[in-house]
């Protein structure tokens, strides 16, 4: 299990060749250049990571993007190798990929920004709303961003979508470093949440079932200049070697 991050603006051009035909076609329907870079970087990073984990060229690391609701090819990417699970996220200029062989996983990131408590009301339980409303204004904004990424990581794990956010609660304040919090709701007894800080001014969370043991060595940030080689991918400038260790 692990998480890898990259900056879309400097990463996308080097991995666009990893995308499959469905992903390449989808780019044409994304009009804003920044949004295109986010999609390309996230999809390319997923192929790069899976290629290293599976010992294959990233162009051959096939994922299924079939939407469970409508059958179109815009759903959560699923590795087409039994026993592997992944989650992809992006915000601001940051993209992330999490993987696991121990069951479903959910990763979410959000760039810190001004946000109002009422803006998130529909996603909060009554208890969460009350607890957040009691916080001093100086700490409320960070708490709102944090609770959002925690809740979205859980619905990414379960596949329920944003409409399911009010059906469960998460801790309003973070646990000690490297200590997982608990999601509380029907069917979530074993779901644990890890707070992550991939970069300053970003909040992220990883949700999974069981007791996570995400070592710092398995949380990595990749830059195009990180290496002159890349293990099995053979692609200069993207060092993902050692993800399986």
Residue pairs with C-beta under 8 A, 6 or more apart in sequence:
1 98
1 99
1 100
1 101
1 102
1 105
1 208
1 212
1 213
1 214
1 218
2 98
2 99
2 214
2 218
2 219
2 220
2 243
3 96
3 97
3 98
3 107
3 196
3 198
3 206
3 214
3 218
3 219
3 220
4 45
4 49
4 96
4 97
4 219
4 220
4 221
4 222
4 240
4 243
5 94
5 95
5 96
5 198
5 199
5 219
5 220
5 221
5 222
6 41
6 45
6 94
6 95
6 96
6 221
6 222
6 223
7 41
7 93
7 94
7 95
7 223
8 34
8 37
8 38
8 40
8 41
8 42
8 90
8 93
8 94
8 95
9 34
9 37
9 93
10 223
10 224
11 41
11 44
11 45
11 95
11 222
11 223
11 224
11 238
12 36
12 37
12 38
12 40
12 41
12 44
14 44
14 224
14 235
14 237
14 238
15 40
15 41
15 43
15 44
15 45
15 47
15 48
15 58
15 235
15 238
16 40
16 44
17 59
18 43
18 44
18 47
18 48
18 51
18 58
18 59
18 61
19 27
19 40
19 43
19 44
19 47
20 47
20 59
20 62
20 63
22 65
22 73
23 39
23 43
23 65
26 39
26 73
26 74
27 36
27 39
27 40
30 36
30 39
38 90
38 93
38 95
39 90
41 90
41 95
42 88
42 89
42 90
42 95
42 96
42 97
43 77
43 88
44 58
45 88
45 95
45 96
45 97
45 222
46 61
46 63
46 77
46 86
46 88
46 97
47 58
47 59
47 61
47 63
48 58
48 222
48 230
48 233
48 235
48 238
48 240
49 86
49 97
49 99
49 240
49 243
50 58
50 61
50 63
50 79
50 81
50 84
50 86
50 99
51 57
51 58
51 59
51 60
51 61
51 232
51 233
52 58
52 230
52 231
52 232
52 233
52 240
52 241
52 243
52 244
53 84
53 99
53 243
53 244
54 61
54 81
55 232
56 232
57 232
57 233
57 234
58 233
58 235
61 79
62 79
62 80
63 77
63 78
63 79
63 80
63 86
64 77
64 78
64 79
64 80
65 73
65 74
65 75
65 76
65 77
65 78
66 72
66 73
66 75
66 78
67 73
67 74
67 75
68 75
68 159
69 75
76 87
76 88
76 156
76 159
77 86
77 88
78 85
78 86
79 85
79 86
79 99
83 101
84 99
84 100
84 101
85 99
85 100
85 101
85 103
85 104
85 105
86 97
86 98
86 99
86 100
86 105
87 97
87 98
87 105
87 106
87 107
87 153
87 156
87 157
88 95
88 96
88 97
88 107
89 95
89 96
89 107
89 108
89 109
89 156
89 204
90 96
90 109
91 109
91 110
91 111
91 202
92 111
92 201
92 202
93 111
94 109
94 111
94 198
94 199
94 202
96 107
96 109
96 198
96 204
97 107
98 105
98 106
98 107
98 206
99 105
100 208
102 208
102 209
102 210
103 208
103 209
103 210
104 157
104 158
104 159
104 208
104 209
105 157
105 206
105 207
105 208
106 152
106 153
106 154
106 155
106 156
106 157
106 158
106 206
106 207
106 208
107 153
107 156
107 204
107 205
107 206
107 207
108 148
108 149
108 150
108 152
108 153
108 156
108 204
108 205
109 149
109 196
109 198
109 202
109 203
109 204
110 145
110 148
110 149
110 202
110 203
110 204
111 201
111 202
112 141
112 142
112 145
112 201
112 202
112 203
113 145
114 141
115 141
115 144
115 145
115 148
116 144
117 129
117 132
117 133
117 140
117 144
119 144
120 144
120 147
120 148
121 129
122 165
122 166
123 148
123 151
123 162
123 165
123 166
124 132
124 147
124 165
124 166
125 166
125 168
125 169
127 169
128 147
128 169
128 170
128 172
131 172
132 140
132 143
132 144
132 147
132 172
135 143
135 172
142 203
143 172
143 173
145 203
146 174
146 195
146 203
146 205
147 170
147 172
149 203
149 204
149 205
150 170
150 171
150 181
150 193
150 195
150 205
150 207
151 165
151 168
151 170
152 162
152 165
152 205
153 193
153 205
153 206
153 207
154 168
154 170
154 183
154 188
154 191
154 193
154 207
155 161
155 162
155 164
155 165
156 207
157 191
157 207
157 208
157 209
158 164
158 187
158 188
160 167
167 185
167 186
168 183
168 184
168 185
168 186
168 188
169 183
169 184
169 185
170 181
170 182
170 183
170 184
170 193
171 181
171 182
171 193
174 181
174 195
175 181
175 195
178 194
178 214
180 192
180 193
180 194
180 211
180 212
181 192
181 193
181 194
181 195
182 191
182 192
182 193
183 191
183 192
183 193
183 207
190 209
190 210
191 207
191 208
191 209
192 207
192 208
192 209
192 210
192 211
192 212
193 205
193 206
193 207
194 205
194 206
194 207
194 212
194 214
195 203
195 204
195 205
196 203
196 204
196 205
196 206
196 219
197 203
197 204
198 204
198 219
198 221
199 221
206 212
206 214
218 243
220 240
220 243
222 238
222 239
222 240
224 237
224 238
225 237
226 237
226 238
226 239
227 236
227 237
227 238
227 239
227 241
228 236
228 237
229 236
229 239
230 236
230 237
230 238
230 239
230 240
230 241
231 239
231 240
231 241
231 242
233 240
